[in-house]
Amino acid sequence: MKLGIYGGTFGPVHLGHIRAAHAFLDACALDRLYILPTAIPPHKAASQADTPEDRLQMLKLAFSEPAYADERIVISDYEQTRGGKSYTVLTLEHFSNESQDITMLCGTDMFLTLERWYRGDDILRMAKICCLCRDDDPAAIRAIGDAAQHYRAAYGTPVYLPAFDPLVISSTEIRARIARGETTDGLLSPTVREYIDAHGLYRA
């Protein structure tokens, strides 16, 4: 069983997240992909305009839409029900009971700082890493390549850097648009926007 782990705040989940999830599934030929919204993010502040339950429900709605559904995708509340800060290493330890073949999805910023995370050396020994780079800056690309080489040499970490055409969307900008009463067409799935409006999320 080849498992994928995709964690994040997802406040709210947007079409960029959805594209990344499907690219991850295909690039790493995963049998199952767990998508896990955090409880308390250790690296950044969570939005005060939603709740962990809101973020979980929006993920379930988004990946239930026919255009984005895939039977291999599982929306997991593990980090939320565990409570406390959502440290990645604890999540990997939990899912290692299901499979020893785990690949973790990272964006560029995450990938370049993995070694400095809580028990980062354990993360790099426990999981394969897939970095979906959304940066076309040559310096950033070189930094990613250097980091991948270091992780492989220092920890024996398998690192994948697949070609990826990102949909660059900012959750911060989405929240600002909603607060201003603006459209989010092309940014959010319809059911997620309906949930946000029905629950009055992200209003000024």
Summary of the structure (lengths in Angstrom):
residues: 204
radius of gyration: 16.7
end to end distance: 44.8
largest distance: 50.3
contacts: 617
relative contact order: 0.19
helix: 44%
strand: 15%
